[in-house]
Amino acid sequence: MIRPFSKKKPHKTREGKIVLTLKAHDIDTVIDIGANNGQTRDSLRDGGFEGDIISVEPLPSLQDALQEKSARDPKWTVLPSLALGDKNGDCDINISESNDMSSVLPSTESLMQALPKTQVVETVAVPMKTLDTLYEELALSGKKVFIKMDTQGYEMPILQNAPNTLKVAHGLQLEMSLFELYQGEALFDEIIVFLKAAGFRPHILIETNFSRTLNRQLQVDGVFFRD
């Protein structure tokens, strides 16, 4: 007997696993840092997350499409063009041919070899804030907040300059490199040690980019929650 197509159970999909952990920790607000085209919002909604999503994206060229898309979701807010980092001021973003690989940091030869579309096509200046500054401005007191961070190697400067936010955030999701893809980036083992000292433990590790050219895993996504 041929069974009709059925949707995979939540624990069998990437987005389902993440949303299950959000529900288990009563998360009602997600801050999506490095929103790009809104992929995180889409995957969270597909997984069944119904809470508030606040997206932060530095590239001005993506703003119009994000704002138009967010207008169809009353619980999704897209902030004006903004980078998160180690200071309040401005910074330069290296925009890659594949814009989801754009970064404040220069790419390494290994990354260029593995993913040639990370070649920089232009550099733009954008506003930058620390995560502590943004969190205070968002006035999220009383909310159970989960922070997703996809900043192409710039995660550690954001974390190191957000001591107040790390004290109140309930969970984090970070993209972590297994070896240096962006010059000067902290690697996955350093990030895990830092987060452990801040009171967070890994709940999910998800395979992301694998390079057939280098025949090795480039990055993993880690989902962490406070003890």
Summary of the structure (lengths in Angstrom):
residues: 227
radius of gyration: 17.4
end to end distance: 47.2
largest distance: 63.5
contacts: 715
relative contact order: 0.15
helix: 33%
strand: 30%
